[in-house]
Amino acid sequence: MRLKPEQLGSRLKHSGLAPIYYISGDEPLQLLEAEDEVRRYARNQGFDERIVMSVSKDFDWNQLKDTSANLSLFSSKRLIELRLGDVKVGTEGSPALVEYAGQPPADNVLIITSAKIDSQSQKSLWFKALDKAGIMIQVWDVKPDELPNWVQQRLLREGKQISPDAARLIAERVEGNLLAARQELDKLCLLVEKTNIELDDVLAVVADSTHYDVFILAEDVFSGHIVRIIRTLNGLQKEGAVPLAIFGALMWEFRRACSMAYQTGTGMPREKVLAGYHLRPERNKAINRLLDRYSTGRLQMLLTSAMRVDRILKGAQKGNSWDELAWFLLRIAGADIQKNLSLM
């Protein structure tokens, strides 16, 4: 039986445990939480013993049969976890899973986890046997345009509501990383007591975060706010931030902006291009200023010059890391380099 991750809780509540759960996908948070939900329910039902088997290329599939058949010295009910990762089931694993699924032991629950399963594997005998005997859950990455809604729904589970602007800000910060998003939302729930969370609440919670300083720095660089750039860099340097980490985060943003410029260069209307990235209004304005400032060719030249900065920050070429980082960011911002470096 196929289920979506969000249907699992209701299924457990109304139908109890299935003998087999196969949870697959490449998004770690949803994979972990689905597994935890089954594990937690099983523990409440008296499945006190837990056996974990990690499958490698030389894994002995007889272990599954032997483990399920042997009587336990500790508990009559056992939770068996079979972790496939990205290892293929293969010719030895297939009959073992088919046999287990054909007659799963009554006092065992088997949880199988794996990376995203391909269409060919879904046609295999072992997959069909597991599908017939148990619950199949596939988790998918949350798309960028879906992430703000995911943030809102996640907070609703905690009895809180968040404004669309605040949800978009968090979505942009975590860049599709749901584990990072959960950490941010947990922090918000802990520090913001009121039910309705606004943009100012998010800004206040993350105001002392170096990660947030870098996030805002990108907007200042694209917008050409020279004094802010210098002030932020000075602050980050005093806090002991690592120039390479700042550079890496900003290059992710800059490459994305360059991709937008390339798309507009192919004839697509800029407004349509930027709309496809679901940017916050502030970020949208900043990107527009950058694209007004430089042609696609000029942005490509700046990307090329970033290679030199990268080598210096990694110690492969001589130079002052903070000066080179500032030089590069101020160039993107359209500044008079000599004049503004003297302010640092």
N, C-alpha and C positions, 0 to 999 in steps of 0.2 A: 504494500500500500504506500502511495506517495503522499507526503505531507510537506507543507511549507514550515519553516522554523517557527513562525508565529502561531501555528496550529497545534504544536506539540503539547503545550500545557493543557489545553482543553481536551485533547485526546487522552492524555494520562488521567485527567480528572474523571472523565466519563467512562473510559473503557479499561483503565488500568494498564499494567505493563504488557507489552508484546514480548515474545521470546527473543526477538532480534531487532536491533536498530542499526541501520547503515547510514552514517552521516558523512557526507562528502562535500568538498568545496575548497576554495583557496582563500576564503576570507576568514581569518583566524578568530575574531571575536564571536561571530555567529556559530562557528564550529565548536568553539569552547563552551559557549553558553548552552547550546543544544545538548551537548554531552553532559554538562553539569546538571541540567534539568532532569535528564533520565537518571543520572547517578543519585541525585538527591531524592527523587521519588522512590527509587529502588531501596535506598538505605532506610527510608521511613517504612517500607514494607518488609523489613527484616533481612534484606540482603546485606549481611554484615561483612562477608569476605569479598575482597576485591583482588582479582588476578589480572595483571597487565602483561601483554605479550607484544613486543615490537617486532615487526616483520622486516627482515633484511633479505638480500638476494639468496642467501644460503639458509634461510629459515626452514626448520623442520616442521612441516604441516601436521605431522603426527601429534605434535604437542597439543593442538586444539582438541583432537579426539581424546587423547589421554587425560587432559585436564578436565574435560567435561564429564568423562566417565568415572574418574576417581572420586571416592567419597572424601568429603572434607572432614578434618579433625576439629575445625573451629565453628563451622556454621552449616546448616542444611541448605542455605540459599547463598548462591555465589553470583557475583557480577564479574563477567569476563570481558576484558577490553582488548581488542585486537587492533593494533595501530599499524595501518598499511603505509601511511605517508604517501609517497609517490611511487612505491614499489608495485609492479604489476603482479596480479594474482598468479598467473602462469599455469602451466600444465599440472603441477603438483597441488597448487592451492585450489584449483577449480573443483576437483572431485571431493576434496576435504570440506569445502563450503557447501557443496551440493548435498553431501551426506549429512552434515550437521543440520542444514535447513530442512531436510526431509523428516527428521525426527528430533527436534530440539529438546534437550532435557528439561523437565518441568520446573526444576528448582534452580535453573541457571537463566541469566539474562546476558545475552551477548551484544556488546556495543562494538561495532566496527567503524573506524574513522579512516578517511583517506583524503588525498588531494582531489581536485576536480576530476570526475570520471568521464572518459571520452565516450562518444556515441557507439563505438565498436564494442567496448566493454559492456555497455548496457544491453547489447544483443546476446551476450554470452549466457551459457547455461547457469553458471554460478550466480550471476546477477539476477536472472529470472527466478531462481530458486529462493534467493534472499527476499526478493520483492514479494513473492507469494507467501512466504512464511512470516515476514516481519514488516517493519516500517522503514521506508526509504526517505531520507531527508537530504535535499541538495541545497547548499547555501550559495548565494551569489553575491558578488561585489555590489555595494550600493553605488549607483551612478552619481556623478557630481550634482546633477540637477535634482536628484532624489534625497540628497543628504540633509538639506535644511528640514525637510519634512520628517526624515528619520530622527533628527534632533528633537523636533517638537513632539513626536510620538513617544520617544524615549522618556522625555520629561513628564509627559502626561501619566506615565506609569508610576512616577514618583509624586503625583498629585500637584504638579506645577505646570504652568503655561509660560511659553517664551515667545516674544514678539518675532515676526518674520525677519527683521533686520538683525536682531541678536542671533537668531538661528543661522542666518547666512554668514555672519562673522565667524561663528564657531566652525561652520562647515568649511570656510576658506582656510582657517588656521590649521585644521587637521589634515587637509589635502587628501581626503578619502580614507584616512587611517581610522578605522572605527575603534580600535583600542585606545588611541589618543583621544578620540571624541568621548569615549566613556570616562576617561580620567578627567577631562574638562567638565563634563556634566556632573560627575560625582563631586567635584570641587565646588561647582555652583550650588548644588543642593546643600552642601555642608555650610557654605558661607553666606548664602542669600536666604534669609528666613521667610521672606514674603512669598506668596503664591505665584504672582505674575512677575516674570523676569524680563527686564527691558535691556536695551543696548547699553545703557549707562552702567547697569549692574554687571554685565559681562566685562566692560572696560575696567571697572573698579576692581574686579576679582583678579584680572590678569595684568593690572598696571605695573606690578613689580617683576613681571616675568621677562627674562632676557629673550625668550622665544617671541613674546609679544612685541618687544622693542624691535626685533628684526622684522617682524611682520609689518609694523607701521613704517619702518625705515624704507621698505620697498616702495610704499606709496609716496613717501617724501622724495625718494630718488626719481621716480617716474614723473612726479609733479614738478620737480625742479626746486624744492624748498631747501636751499643751500644751507642756511643757518641751522635748520632742524637736523639736517644730515650730520653736520659737524658736531652739534651738541649730542646727538644720539651716539655717534661713534666715540666721542670722548667719554660718555657715560658707560658704554659697554667696555671700553678699555680699562676704566677704573674698576669695574666690577670683575675684571679678570676673564672676560669672555675670550674665546679662541677665534682669531680672525678667519681661519679656514672654515669654521662652522658657520660664521656669518656669511662668508662668501658663498658657501654651498647653498644656503637657504635662499639668498638673493639671486643666485644664478638660476635656480629653479623658476623663480618668478620672471626673470629676465628672458629666459628661453621661451617661456610661455607667451610673453609679450611679443617676442620676435616671430613666433608662429602666427600670432594674430596679424602682424604686419605682412607676413608672407601671404596669408589668405586674402587680405585686402588687395595685395599686389596682383593677385590673379583675377581681379575684377569683382569680387564679392563686396557688397556694400559694408562699410565698416560697422555700422549699427547692427547689421545682421550677424556679422562675425562675433562681435562682443556679446551679443545676446545669447549666443550659443555657449558661452562660458559661465553664464549665470553669476555675474560679478555683483558685489555690493555697489551702491551708487558711488561711494568714495573711490573704490578701486577702478570703477568704470571711468570716472573723471581723470584719474591718474594715468591710466593707459591711454586715453585720448590725448592727453598732453604730451606723452612720450611719442605717440605716432604723429602728432603735429610737428614735433621738434625734429624728428629724424626720418629720412627715407629708409626703405627696406635695405638698400645697399649700405647706408651708413650704419644701420643696426648690425648688419653682418660684419662690418669692420670692427665694431665694438666687441662683438662675440669673439672674433679672432684675437683681439688684444687681450681678452680674458685669459687666454692660454698662458701668456707670460705671467700674469698675476697669480694664476694657479700654481705655476712652477715655483714662484718665490714663496708663496704661502706654505708650500710643501717642503721647502728647504732645498729644492733642486737647483735653484738659481739665487745668487746673492741679491739682497735688497731688504728694506725695512717693511715688514709685513703690514703694519698699520698705515704707513704712508702710501704703500701701493694700493691697499684696499680703498683708502680715501680717494686717491687719484682716480681710480677706476670708477667709483660711484659718482664722483663729481663730474666726470666726463659724461656719464649717462645723463646726469641732471642738467647738462648743458652749461656748466660753470666755467669761469675763468680760473684754470687750475692753479696758477702761481699765486694769484691774489687770494684764493680761498684756503690754500694749504697753509698760508702764513697765519691764518686765524686759529689753527689747531694747536 
